Every structure is written in structure tokens, then in C-alpha cells.
């Protein structure tokens, strides 16, 4: 049985690795779905055990946030944020700064994949109207979305996994990782200007015509207050004694009930494939764990709540996030992290797995979304130029992450 489990696990993760390459027809959810079915078919898990292995708290939090985000997308809320903030820029330096901070902060609370999907057309239009090369700003958008999303539980899917399984409160998670994200965004601006000196040598004046975008202000009168209520309730979750997945589902139910967008249209917008991907990976990893194949890793993992442990997690994140992406990597690490039971290490995993997404164009889903959106508009983002900038940003943000978390730990602000 152990042999069967390890073969299924290897096949599943091999599929996940190769489905991330251009030209491959199958995708990552189908690889995870196959692995889950195979675990049941070959008796590694019974059907009941497979169902129990799915972390429905994570699934429900994802579902609730997807519904909320879908309504905000359909309302034009993301485009409105991008247009109103970025339109304040009067020169190239201001544009870069506003792109970084608008994208980063929005990604922290609105899930970074959705943010970059709606921000990219606005950035491309601004660059075209001003005669600017869009590449520096698209690089900045991608990397800011990953850096900014690191600071909250709801910033990206891997943080949702970590937030649910670690039990760290929403506000406490934000408190500890916000300095990492804010400092990371400042360093990102500096690095982009270094790599694209010619574009920022003279701060050119720019103007932007914000016409042509559609917004549903009537619907926003419902969706935006509900979203803000959900975020406030996330912070108050410990006092209210309401789990954050239930809060997300409450917000989703309110926008479906009272919103102006037809519920059937919203439901079609939900990324059901991502939920299948998560469920499949939960089953595959639980099958491997039940077979005892993760025991050596759990018992002998060289993770300790100190500087060495921080370095180990950041190194693993940088390497494995490029191979299997940060979500599959995080799910495999969950059993190890639960055994270590360290707030410091949980936050280090969240920070490193997310920041590592900036190293290559396949490091995170947000990267691929921007690259595909830009390609449809005739703008090509190449692997090597992105790698040069991305690796510099990743290493710099890793130094910030390790330093901030270690200082917080030494000062006693963060538990070991």
C-alpha cells in the first residue's frame, strides 16, 4: 500500500509540475483530481476517509471570498480602484509608486489573482496613452501583488491554508507580516528603477483618459459595504467567536441575497476548478500521510523556531515554489508545520511561499494571469528579463522577511 501511495503522489506532483509548462494540454486540477481518485480506487483511502481529509474550512473560506470578489469584479470595483488611484500620477516615478502600492494593498484584502486580472488592462491603457514601455509597470504589478498579498490570511490561497491550519488570528497575522510587505514594496520600487534606468532617468509627465470603463455604482452600494463589513468582522473574529470561513460565507450570502447582480451570473464567475484542485490535493497528501510516507519528514525535519528554521523555510520556499507552485508546496508542508507548532514558522512559511512567487514567471498564478492578459494585448513578457528582476526582488524581500520575523521573535512580539 505504501508503494501505491508513493507512486500516486509522484504521478500527481509530476503532473502538477509539467502542466505548468507552455504547450501542455492537461492542467494542474486534472492532475490533482486524478491523484485523489486513484487514492480511493487503489484502497489507500476509503471514500469516507477521503471526504474527511478535505479541509472544508479552507474550501468554505475560499468559496466565500470568491463569491464576494466575483460580485466586486462584475461591479467594476477593481477597475475603479485602479483608475482612481493610478490616475493621480503625473509622471513616471509617481506612476510606478502608485502601481506598486495600489496593487500591493489591494492584493492584501481582495485576493491577488483577481486584482491583477482587473488592474492589467488599466495599466496597459495608461502606458499606451503616455507612450510608455509597459514592461516595468507590469513587472511592478506582478511582484507587488505577491508581496502585498503576503500580509493577510485572505491575500492568496496559500495564506488561506496557513491561516486556517495555524489558528493565527486575522489581525495578528496582518500585524506581523505588514512590515515585510510594506518594506518589500519600497525595495521593489528601487529595484525596478535600477533595472529600467532609461525609463526613469527623466521623470516624464503623463496624462490618462479614464473614459471607457464600465461601473455599476448601484450594485456597489451593496457589495462594497458588505465587503468592508466582512473585513472588519475578520479582525473581530476572536471577540465575536465566529470563524473567518463563516464570516466569508455570511458576506457571500448577503451579496447574493441583496446585491444587484443576478446570483446565477455570480456563481458562474466562481473558480470551481480551483476548489477541485484544493480538494484533490488534500486527499492525495492525506493518503501519503496515512501510509506513513511523511513520517520521516515530520519527525526529522530540521525546522526549529530560530534563525536556522527561518532560513530553511525560505530556502525550501524559493526552490519548491518554482517546481510545483506555492499552493501544492504549502499543502505538503502542513503536516510538518502542525508538528512543529510554531507561530514563527507558520508566518515564515506564509511569507516565504508567497514572496518566492516573484522569482520566475511560473512561480505564482498571479504572474501567469498578467502574462496572459498582456499577451492578449500584444505585450510579451519574456522569461529571462523577468527572472533577472524577479530574483533580485525575491532575494531582497527574503532578507527583509527573515530580518523582520527574527527581530519580532527576539523582542518577544512573536511566539516561537
Secondary structure as UniProt FT lines:
FT   HELIX           2..18
FT   TURN            19..20
FT   TURN            22..23
FT   HELIX           28..41
FT   TURN            42..43
FT   HELIX           47..53
FT   HELIX           56..75
FT   HELIX           77..86
FT   TURN            87..88
FT   HELIX           92..110
FT   HELIX           112..130
FT   HELIX           135..149
FT   TURN            150..151
FT   TURN            153..154
FT   HELIX           157..166
FT   HELIX           170..195
FT   HELIX           197..200
FT   TURN            211..212
FT   HELIX           217..240
FT   HELIX           244..258
FT   HELIX           263..269
FT   HELIX           272..290
FT   TURN            291..294
FT   HELIX           295..300
FT   HELIX           307..324
FT   HELIX           326..340
FT   HELIX           343..355
FT   HELIX           356..358
FT   TURN            361..362
FT   HELIX           365..376
FT   TURN            377..378
FT   HELIX           383..410
FT   TURN            411..412
//
